[in-house]
Amino acid sequence: MAYNNSHRKEMVSEMSEKTEVKTMETSTSEIPKAATQSVYGKRYVGAKELITLFVTGEVNKFNLDSYLSYFMLNVFGLDSRIIAAFAVATLAWDIINDSIFAYIVDRTRTRFGKFKPWAFATIGPYAIACISIWLTPLFIGDQNWGPLSWQKIAIYCVISVLKETIGTLYGCAIGGLNSTYTPSIDDKSALIALDNIGDFEKVPSYAMVVLLDLAAAGAIGISVENVYIFMGAGTLLVSFLGMFARICVIKERVVQVEEKPKIADGLRNFFGNRLQVLLTLSNILSAFGNVSGPFSNMFWLDVMGSASLKVITGIPASPLTYVSYMYLPKLRKRFTMKQLWFISRAVPQIGWIIVFAIGFNNLDNLWIMIPGIMFHEICISSVYSIGKVIPQLMEQEIIDYGEWKTGKRTEAMTSFISSLATKIVSEIQNAVSTFVVSFIGYEAGVGAVQSMKTKQAIFAMYSVVPIVLGVFSYIPMMFYNLDDKTKTIMYHELTERRKNIVEKSQERARLERGEAEEIAD
C-alpha cells in the first residue's frame, strides 16, 4: 500500500507540473480532415443559449449613455470644468483597481467557472450605481444648488467612483464570459453576428428624441428634464435585467489550465503576443479621436434644431443594417480580417468628410443637411455587420493566439493591459472635449440658442475632428497578420491541448479519490 500511495503521489505531482506548452510544429497537411472540421464546424451552443444571446444582446444595448454628458450639463446642472477635472483625477484610481481586479479574476477557479461568479456578484451593485446617476435630480430638485456647489460635486464624485470601481469588475467578468462560451471559431463568428444583428439598440434613442420634442412642445404633460431622468433610468433597468438572464443561462466552455497565473504571466502573455500589441496600439491611437461624446446631442438639439431628425435621417439606411449581415459571409471569404477591419473604419469616415465639406456653411439649410446625414447613415449601415463582428472576432482570436503561444489564458490581465492606455487617452480626450464646450461659446440650459460660430464648432467636433485625431490608428494594423493556414494549425493544436487538460484533470481526480478510499479503509 505504501508503494501504491507513493506511486499515485508521483503521478499526481507529475500531472500538476508546469502546464505551459510550447507551440507544436504542425503543418496543415498533418491535420486530418475530420480534425479540421471539428475545429471549424462543431457547434457547442444550444437553442436555449442562442435565443438568450440574441434577446439579451439586443436588450443589453438599451441605454442612453450617449445622452449622459448632455444630461449632466443641462439637467443635473454640473459645470463642464468639474466633469472634465474629475475624469482626469479618477485615472489614478482606475489604474489601481483595474490591475487588482484583473489579477483576482484571472486566478479564480470555481466549479461554476472563472467569470460567472464575479458577474453574479457585481451586476446588482453596478446596476444601482448606474441608475442612481439618472435619478439624482429627483432628490435634489428643491435645492437651490448651483453648477459649482460642493453638494453637487460630492454627489457626482461618490456615485462616479462607485460606478467605476464596481463597473471594472463587472466589465471584466462579462468580457470574459463572452470569450469563453465556445472554443469553436465558427461558433464564435455566428454568435457574435447573432449578438449584434438586431437594430433594436436604436429604439431607446429614437423613443428619446420623439419624447424630447413632444415634451418641449408641451404635448405630453412631462418636462424635458423628467424625460431624461425616467428614460435614462428605465432603459438601464431593462438592460441589466436582460444581462442577468444571460449570466444565468450561458456557460463557460473554454477549458482553463489549473495552474493559477501570476502577474508576470499576464505581462508575458500580453507583450509576447504580437497581434495583441498591434491591436492595442491601434486602439490607443484611435482613442485620440474620442472627442465627439458631448457634441452628439448638441449637434441634433442645438444645430439641427430637432432631436426627431435623428430618427428621420436614419430611416433610409435602416434596412441596409440587416442586409449587411447577408453579404458578410461572402466578404469574409473574399477579404482578410485585416482588410475588412480597414473597410469598416474607412467607409463611414469618408462619408463624414463629404458631409462636412458640403454642410459646414449650410447648417441652417435642412434641405442640404438632411440628405447629407442620410448619406452618412447609409455609409455606416453598409458596413454595419463588418464593424460589429470583425473587431470582436479579432479580439477573440488574439486571446486564442496568446493561449496557443504560451499555454495559458489570462483574459482579465490581458484586457486590463490592452485597455489601460486606451482608457487613459479616452478619459483625457473626454475631459478635453468637455472642457472645449466652455470655449466655443456654448450656452448651457434646455432651449438655449447658439450662435452660428458655435454651431460650426459643434459640427466639426462631432464629425471630422475625431477622424483627424484618430487617423494614425491605421498604421499598426498594416502589420497585423493571422492567415487562415496559421489559424487552422492554431485551433487544431488548441483543441488537442484542451482535451489533454481535461483528461489529466479527470485522471488526477480519479487517483485522488482512490487514495482517499484507501486511507479510509
C-alpha positions as CSV (number, residue, x, y, z in Angstrom):
1,M,0.0,0.0,0.0
2,A,2.9,2.3,0.7
3,Y,4.2,1.7,-2.8
4,N,0.8,2.4,-4.3
5,N,0.3,5.6,-2.4
6,S,3.8,6.8,-3.3
7,H,3.2,5.9,-6.9
8,R,-0.1,7.8,-7.0
9,K,1.5,10.9,-5.5
10,E,4.2,10.8,-8.1
11,M,1.6,10.6,-10.8
12,V,-0.4,13.4,-9.4
13,S,2.7,15.5,-8.9
14,E,3.7,14.9,-12.5
15,M,0.4,15.9,-13.8
16,S,0.4,19.1,-11.7
17,E,3.7,20.3,-13.1
18,K,4.1,23.3,-15.2
19,T,1.2,23.4,-17.7
20,E,2.8,25.9,-20.1
21,V,3.2,24.3,-23.5
22,K,5.2,25.3,-26.5
23,T,3.7,25.6,-29.9
24,M,3.9,22.3,-31.8
25,E,5.5,22.3,-35.3
26,T,2.3,21.1,-37.0
27,S,1.7,21.7,-40.7
28,T,-1.8,21.8,-42.3
29,S,-1.0,18.6,-44.3
30,E,-0.6,16.8,-41.0
31,I,-4.0,17.7,-39.7
32,P,-6.7,15.1,-40.5
33,K,-9.8,16.4,-42.3
34,A,-12.0,15.3,-39.5
35,A,-9.9,17.2,-37.0
36,T,-10.1,20.4,-39.2
37,Q,-13.9,20.0,-39.3
38,S,-14.1,19.6,-35.6
39,V,-12.1,22.9,-35.1
40,Y,-14.2,24.9,-37.5
41,G,-17.6,23.1,-37.8
42,K,-18.6,21.8,-34.4
43,R,-21.3,23.7,-32.6
44,Y,-21.4,23.8,-28.8
45,V,-24.1,26.3,-28.1
46,G,-27.7,25.0,-28.0
47,A,-31.0,26.6,-29.0
48,K,-31.8,27.9,-25.5
49,E,-28.5,29.8,-25.3
50,L,-28.8,31.0,-28.9
51,I,-32.2,32.6,-28.1
52,T,-30.9,34.0,-24.9
53,L,-27.8,35.5,-26.6
54,F,-30.0,37.1,-29.3
55,V,-32.6,38.6,-27.0
56,T,-30.2,39.8,-24.2
57,G,-27.7,41.0,-26.8
58,E,-30.4,43.5,-28.0
59,V,-31.7,44.3,-24.5
60,N,-28.1,45.0,-23.3
61,K,-27.9,47.9,-25.7
62,F,-30.9,49.6,-24.1
63,N,-29.2,52.6,-22.6
64,L,-28.8,56.3,-23.2
65,D,-25.1,56.7,-22.4
66,S,-24.7,59.0,-25.4
67,Y,-27.0,61.4,-23.6
68,L,-25.2,61.3,-20.3
69,S,-22.8,64.2,-20.9
70,Y,-25.7,66.4,-22.1
71,F,-27.8,65.3,-19.1
72,M,-25.0,66.2,-16.6
73,L,-24.6,69.6,-18.1
74,N,-28.2,70.6,-18.7
75,V,-30.3,68.6,-16.3
76,F,-28.1,67.7,-13.3
77,G,-26.6,71.2,-13.8
78,L,-22.9,70.5,-13.1
79,D,-20.2,72.7,-14.5
80,S,-18.4,71.2,-17.5
81,R,-15.0,72.0,-15.9
82,I,-15.8,69.9,-12.9
83,I,-16.8,66.9,-15.1
84,A,-13.5,67.3,-17.1
85,A,-11.3,67.7,-14.0
86,F,-12.9,64.7,-12.2
87,A,-12.5,62.5,-15.2
88,V,-8.7,63.1,-15.2
89,A,-8.4,62.8,-11.4
90,T,-10.0,59.4,-11.3
91,L,-7.5,57.9,-13.7
92,A,-5.0,57.0,-10.9
93,W,-7.7,55.1,-9.0
94,D,-8.8,53.5,-12.3
95,I,-5.3,52.1,-12.9
96,I,-5.1,50.7,-9.4
97,N,-8.4,49.0,-9.2
98,D,-8.2,47.6,-12.8
99,S,-4.9,45.9,-12.1
100,I,-6.1,44.4,-8.8
101,F,-9.4,43.1,-10.2
102,A,-7.8,41.7,-13.3
103,Y,-5.3,39.7,-11.2
104,I,-8.1,38.4,-8.9
105,V,-10.3,37.3,-11.8
106,D,-7.5,35.5,-13.7
107,R,-6.7,33.5,-10.6
108,T,-10.4,32.5,-10.0
109,R,-11.2,28.8,-10.3
110,T,-14.6,27.6,-9.2
111,R,-17.0,24.8,-10.3
112,F,-19.2,27.5,-11.9
113,G,-16.3,28.8,-14.0
114,K,-13.8,31.6,-13.9
115,F,-16.0,34.6,-14.7
116,K,-19.6,33.7,-13.9
117,P,-19.3,34.1,-10.1
118,W,-18.0,37.6,-10.5
119,A,-20.7,38.5,-13.0
120,F,-23.4,37.4,-10.5
121,A,-21.7,39.3,-7.6
122,T,-21.4,42.6,-9.4
123,I,-24.4,43.1,-11.6
124,G,-26.7,44.2,-8.8
125,P,-24.4,46.9,-7.2
126,Y,-23.3,48.1,-10.7
127,A,-26.9,48.5,-11.8
128,I,-27.8,50.5,-8.7
129,A,-24.8,52.8,-9.3
130,C,-25.6,53.4,-13.0
131,I,-29.3,54.1,-12.4
132,S,-28.6,56.4,-9.4
133,I,-26.8,58.9,-11.7
134,W,-30.0,59.4,-13.7
135,L,-32.3,59.5,-10.6
136,T,-30.3,62.0,-8.6
137,P,-32.0,65.2,-9.9
138,L,-35.3,63.9,-8.4
139,F,-33.8,64.1,-4.9
140,I,-32.1,67.4,-5.2
141,G,-34.7,69.2,-7.3
142,D,-35.9,71.5,-4.5
143,Q,-32.4,72.5,-3.5
144,N,-31.0,75.8,-4.9
145,W,-27.6,74.4,-5.7
146,G,-25.5,76.0,-8.5
147,P,-23.3,74.2,-11.0
148,L,-20.3,74.7,-8.8
149,S,-21.9,73.8,-5.4
150,W,-20.0,71.4,-3.3
151,Q,-23.1,69.3,-2.7
152,K,-23.5,68.5,-6.4
153,I,-19.8,67.9,-6.8
154,A,-19.8,65.5,-3.8
155,I,-22.8,63.5,-5.1
156,Y,-21.3,63.2,-8.6
157,C,-17.9,62.1,-7.3
158,V,-19.2,59.5,-4.9
159,I,-21.6,57.9,-7.5
160,S,-18.9,58.0,-10.2
161,V,-16.2,56.4,-8.1
162,L,-18.6,53.6,-7.1
163,K,-19.7,53.1,-10.7
164,E,-16.2,53.0,-12.0
165,T,-14.9,50.6,-9.3
166,I,-17.8,48.1,-9.5
167,G,-18.0,48.5,-13.3
168,T,-14.4,47.5,-13.7
169,L,-15.0,44.1,-12.1
170,Y,-18.4,43.7,-13.8
171,G,-16.9,44.5,-17.3
172,C,-14.1,42.1,-16.7
173,A,-16.5,39.3,-15.9
174,I,-18.8,39.9,-18.8
175,G,-16.0,40.3,-21.2
176,G,-14.5,37.0,-20.0
177,L,-17.8,35.2,-20.3
178,N,-18.2,36.4,-23.9
179,S,-14.8,34.9,-24.8
180,T,-15.3,31.5,-23.2
181,Y,-18.8,30.3,-24.1
182,T,-17.4,28.3,-27.1
183,P,-14.0,27.1,-28.3
184,S,-15.2,26.9,-31.9
185,I,-14.1,29.6,-34.3
186,D,-17.2,29.2,-36.5
187,D,-19.4,29.2,-33.4
188,K,-17.8,32.4,-32.3
189,S,-18.3,34.1,-35.6
190,A,-22.0,33.1,-35.7
191,L,-22.7,34.1,-32.1
192,I,-21.0,37.5,-32.4
193,A,-23.2,38.1,-35.5
194,L,-26.3,37.0,-33.7
195,D,-25.4,39.1,-30.7
196,N,-25.3,42.2,-32.9
197,I,-27.7,41.6,-35.8
198,G,-30.6,43.4,-34.4
199,D,-31.0,47.1,-34.7
200,F,-33.1,47.4,-31.5
201,E,-30.3,49.4,-29.8
202,K,-31.6,52.4,-31.7
203,V,-35.1,52.0,-30.2
204,P,-34.3,53.9,-26.9
205,S,-32.6,56.7,-28.8
206,Y,-35.5,57.0,-31.3
207,A,-38.0,57.0,-28.4
208,M,-35.9,59.5,-26.6
209,V,-35.8,62.1,-29.4
210,V,-39.5,61.8,-30.1
211,L,-40.3,62.3,-26.4
212,L,-37.9,65.2,-26.1
213,D,-39.6,67.0,-29.0
214,L,-43.1,66.3,-27.6
215,A,-42.1,67.4,-24.1
216,A,-40.5,70.6,-25.5
217,A,-43.8,71.3,-27.3
218,G,-45.8,70.6,-24.1
219,A,-47.8,67.8,-25.7
220,I,-47.3,65.0,-23.2
221,G,-47.5,66.8,-19.8
222,I,-44.0,65.9,-18.7
223,S,-40.9,68.2,-18.6
224,V,-37.8,67.7,-20.8
225,E,-35.8,67.2,-17.6
226,N,-38.0,64.3,-16.5
227,V,-37.9,62.7,-19.9
228,Y,-34.1,62.4,-19.4
229,I,-34.4,61.1,-15.9
230,F,-37.0,58.4,-16.5
231,M,-35.8,57.2,-19.9
232,G,-32.2,57.1,-18.7
233,A,-33.1,55.0,-15.6
234,G,-35.7,52.9,-17.3
235,T,-33.6,51.8,-20.2
236,L,-30.8,50.8,-17.8
237,L,-33.2,48.7,-15.7
238,V,-34.3,46.8,-18.8
239,S,-30.7,46.3,-19.9
240,F,-29.5,44.9,-16.6
241,L,-32.5,42.5,-16.2
242,G,-31.6,41.2,-19.7
243,M,-27.9,40.7,-18.7
244,F,-28.9,38.9,-15.5
245,A,-30.8,36.4,-17.7
246,R,-27.8,36.0,-19.9
247,I,-25.5,35.3,-17.0
248,C,-27.9,32.7,-15.7
249,V,-28.1,30.8,-19.0
250,I,-24.8,30.9,-20.8
251,K,-21.9,28.5,-19.9
252,E,-18.1,28.8,-19.9
253,R,-16.8,26.1,-22.2
254,V,-13.2,27.1,-22.9
255,V,-11.0,24.9,-20.6
256,Q,-8.7,26.8,-18.2
257,V,-5.4,25.4,-17.0
258,E,-5.5,24.5,-13.3
259,E,-2.3,26.4,-12.5
260,K,-3.2,29.9,-11.4
261,P,-1.4,32.6,-13.4
262,K,0.9,35.1,-11.8
263,I,1.1,38.8,-12.7
264,A,4.3,38.0,-14.6
265,D,2.4,35.5,-16.7
266,G,-0.2,38.2,-17.7
267,L,2.6,40.6,-18.7
268,R,4.4,37.9,-20.6
269,N,1.3,36.8,-22.4
270,F,0.5,40.3,-23.4
271,F,3.8,41.6,-24.6
272,G,4.7,38.2,-26.2
273,N,1.5,38.4,-28.3
274,R,2.5,40.4,-31.3
275,L,-1.1,40.7,-32.6
276,Q,-2.3,41.9,-29.2
277,V,0.3,44.6,-29.1
278,L,-0.6,45.8,-32.6
279,L,-4.3,45.9,-31.9
280,T,-3.8,47.7,-28.6
281,L,-1.5,50.3,-30.2
282,S,-4.2,50.9,-32.9
283,N,-6.9,51.3,-30.2
284,I,-4.7,53.8,-28.3
285,L,-4.2,55.9,-31.4
286,S,-7.9,55.6,-32.2
287,A,-8.8,56.8,-28.7
288,F,-7.2,60.2,-29.6
289,G,-10.3,60.7,-31.7
290,N,-12.8,60.2,-28.8
291,V,-13.8,63.8,-28.6
292,S,-17.3,63.6,-30.1
293,G,-19.1,62.4,-26.9
294,P,-20.6,65.7,-25.6
295,F,-21.2,67.0,-29.1
296,S,-23.6,64.3,-30.3
297,N,-26.7,65.6,-28.6
298,M,-25.6,69.2,-29.0
299,F,-25.5,68.6,-32.8
300,W,-29.1,67.3,-33.0
301,L,-30.6,69.6,-30.4
302,D,-28.7,72.8,-30.9
303,V,-27.5,72.6,-34.5
304,M,-30.2,70.6,-36.4
305,G,-32.9,72.0,-34.1
306,S,-34.9,68.8,-33.5
307,A,-33.9,65.5,-31.9
308,S,-36.5,63.8,-34.1
309,L,-34.4,64.5,-37.2
310,K,-32.0,61.8,-35.9
311,V,-34.8,59.2,-36.5
312,I,-35.8,60.6,-39.9
313,T,-32.2,60.6,-41.3
314,G,-31.7,57.1,-40.2
315,I,-34.8,55.6,-41.9
316,P,-33.3,55.1,-45.4
317,A,-30.3,53.3,-44.0
318,S,-32.1,51.1,-41.5
319,P,-32.9,48.1,-43.9
320,L,-29.3,48.1,-45.0
321,T,-28.2,47.3,-41.5
322,Y,-29.8,43.8,-41.8
323,V,-28.8,43.4,-45.4
324,S,-25.2,43.8,-44.5
325,Y,-25.3,40.6,-42.5
326,M,-26.4,38.7,-45.6
327,Y,-23.2,39.6,-47.5
328,L,-20.9,39.4,-44.6
329,P,-20.0,35.7,-45.1
330,K,-19.1,36.4,-48.8
331,L,-16.9,39.3,-47.7
332,R,-15.2,37.1,-45.2
333,K,-14.3,34.6,-47.9
334,R,-13.1,37.3,-50.3
335,F,-11.2,39.6,-47.9
336,T,-8.9,39.0,-45.0
337,M,-9.8,40.0,-41.4
338,K,-7.4,42.9,-41.7
339,Q,-8.8,44.2,-44.9
340,L,-12.4,44.1,-43.5
341,W,-11.2,46.0,-40.5
342,F,-9.9,48.8,-42.7
343,I,-13.2,48.8,-44.7
344,S,-15.3,49.0,-41.6
345,R,-13.4,52.1,-40.4
346,A,-12.8,53.9,-43.7
347,V,-16.3,53.9,-45.3
348,P,-18.1,55.8,-42.5
349,Q,-15.2,58.3,-42.1
350,I,-15.2,59.1,-45.9
351,G,-18.9,59.7,-45.6
352,W,-18.5,62.1,-42.8
353,I,-15.8,64.1,-44.6
354,I,-18.1,64.5,-47.6
355,V,-21.0,65.6,-45.4
356,F,-18.8,68.1,-43.5
357,A,-17.4,69.7,-46.7
358,I,-21.0,70.2,-48.0
359,G,-22.7,71.1,-44.8
360,F,-20.2,73.4,-42.9
361,N,-21.6,76.6,-44.4
362,N,-25.2,75.3,-44.8
363,L,-26.1,74.3,-41.2
364,D,-29.3,76.2,-41.3
365,N,-30.4,74.6,-44.7
366,L,-32.2,71.4,-43.8
367,W,-32.7,70.6,-47.5
368,I,-28.9,70.1,-47.7
369,M,-28.2,68.8,-44.2
370,I,-30.8,66.1,-44.0
371,P,-29.8,64.3,-47.3
372,G,-26.2,64.7,-46.3
373,I,-26.7,63.0,-42.9
374,M,-28.8,60.3,-44.7
375,F,-25.9,59.6,-46.9
376,H,-23.6,59.2,-43.9
377,E,-26.0,56.8,-42.2
378,I,-26.1,54.7,-45.4
379,C,-22.3,54.6,-45.3
380,I,-22.4,53.3,-41.7
381,S,-25.1,50.7,-42.4
382,S,-23.4,49.4,-45.5
383,V,-20.5,48.1,-43.3
384,Y,-22.5,47.8,-40.1
385,S,-22.1,44.0,-39.8
386,I,-18.4,44.2,-40.5
387,G,-17.8,46.8,-37.8
388,K,-19.8,44.8,-35.3
389,V,-18.5,41.3,-36.0
390,I,-14.9,41.6,-37.2
391,P,-13.3,43.6,-34.3
392,Q,-14.8,41.3,-31.7
393,L,-13.8,38.2,-33.7
394,M,-10.2,39.6,-33.9
395,E,-10.1,40.1,-30.2
396,Q,-11.3,36.5,-29.6
397,E,-8.7,35.1,-32.0
398,I,-6.0,37.2,-30.4
399,I,-6.8,35.7,-27.0
400,D,-6.7,32.2,-28.5
401,Y,-3.4,33.1,-30.3
402,G,-1.9,34.1,-26.9
403,E,-3.0,30.8,-25.4
404,W,-1.5,28.9,-28.3
405,K,1.8,30.6,-27.9
406,T,2.1,30.4,-24.0
407,G,-0.3,27.6,-23.0
408,K,-2.2,30.0,-20.6
409,R,-5.3,32.2,-20.8
410,T,-5.1,35.4,-18.9
411,E,-8.1,37.2,-20.4
412,A,-8.6,39.6,-17.5
413,M,-5.0,40.8,-17.2
414,T,-4.6,41.0,-21.0
415,S,-7.8,43.0,-21.2
416,F,-6.6,45.3,-18.4
417,I,-3.2,46.0,-20.0
418,S,-4.7,46.5,-23.5
419,S,-7.5,48.8,-22.3
420,L,-5.4,50.7,-19.8
421,A,-3.6,53.1,-22.1
422,T,-6.7,53.3,-24.3
423,K,-8.8,54.3,-21.3
424,I,-6.2,56.9,-20.2
425,V,-6.2,58.5,-23.6
426,S,-10.0,58.3,-23.9
427,E,-10.6,59.9,-20.4
428,I,-8.2,62.7,-21.2
429,Q,-9.9,63.2,-24.6
430,N,-13.3,63.2,-23.0
431,A,-12.1,65.7,-20.4
432,V,-10.7,67.9,-23.2
433,S,-13.9,67.7,-25.2
434,T,-16.0,68.6,-22.2
435,F,-13.6,71.4,-21.4
436,V,-13.8,72.6,-25.0
437,V,-17.6,73.2,-24.5
438,S,-16.8,76.2,-22.4
439,F,-14.5,77.7,-25.0
440,I,-16.8,77.6,-28.1
441,G,-19.3,79.9,-26.7
442,Y,-21.9,77.2,-25.8
443,E,-24.9,78.4,-23.9
444,A,-26.0,75.7,-21.4
445,G,-29.6,75.1,-20.5
446,V,-32.5,73.4,-22.1
447,G,-33.8,75.6,-25.0
448,A,-30.7,77.9,-25.2
449,V,-29.9,79.4,-28.6
450,Q,-26.4,79.0,-30.1
451,S,-24.5,81.3,-32.5
452,M,-23.6,80.1,-36.0
453,K,-19.9,80.1,-35.0
454,T,-20.7,77.8,-32.0
455,K,-22.9,75.5,-34.3
456,Q,-20.0,75.1,-36.7
457,A,-17.6,74.3,-33.9
458,I,-20.1,71.6,-32.6
459,F,-20.4,70.2,-36.1
460,A,-16.7,69.9,-36.6
461,M,-16.1,68.3,-33.1
462,Y,-18.9,65.8,-33.9
463,S,-17.8,64.9,-37.4
464,V,-14.3,65.4,-38.8
465,V,-12.2,66.3,-35.7
466,P,-12.4,62.7,-34.3
467,I,-11.3,61.4,-37.8
468,V,-8.3,63.6,-38.0
469,L,-7.2,62.9,-34.4
470,G,-7.6,59.1,-34.9
471,V,-6.1,58.7,-38.3
472,F,-2.8,57.2,-37.1
473,S,-4.7,54.2,-35.8
474,Y,-4.5,52.7,-39.3
475,I,-0.7,52.3,-39.1
476,P,-0.3,49.5,-36.6
477,M,-3.0,47.4,-38.3
478,M,-1.0,47.4,-41.5
479,F,1.4,45.0,-39.8
480,Y,-1.3,42.7,-38.4
481,N,-1.3,39.2,-40.0
482,L,-3.0,36.0,-38.9
483,D,-3.7,33.9,-42.1
484,D,-6.1,31.0,-42.5
485,K,-3.3,28.4,-42.6
486,T,-1.9,29.6,-39.2
487,K,-5.4,29.7,-37.7
488,T,-6.1,26.1,-38.9
489,I,-2.9,24.9,-37.2
490,M,-3.6,27.0,-34.1
491,Y,-7.1,25.8,-33.5
492,H,-6.2,22.2,-34.1
493,E,-3.4,22.3,-31.5
494,L,-5.6,24.2,-29.0
495,T,-8.3,21.6,-29.4
496,E,-5.9,18.8,-28.7
497,R,-4.3,20.6,-25.8
498,R,-7.6,21.4,-24.1
499,K,-8.6,17.8,-24.5
500,N,-5.4,16.7,-22.7
501,I,-6.0,19.2,-19.9
502,V,-9.5,17.7,-19.3
503,E,-8.2,14.1,-19.4
504,K,-5.3,14.9,-16.9
505,S,-7.8,16.6,-14.6
506,Q,-10.1,13.6,-14.7
507,E,-7.2,11.2,-14.1
508,R,-5.9,13.3,-11.2
509,A,-9.4,13.3,-9.6
510,R,-9.7,9.6,-10.0
511,L,-6.3,8.9,-8.4
512,E,-7.1,11.3,-5.5
513,R,-10.4,9.5,-4.9
514,G,-8.7,6.2,-4.9
515,E,-6.1,7.4,-2.4
516,A,-8.8,8.8,-0.2
517,E,-10.7,5.5,-0.3
518,E,-7.5,3.5,0.7
519,I,-6.8,5.8,3.6
520,A,-10.4,5.4,4.8
521,D,-10.0,1.6,4.6
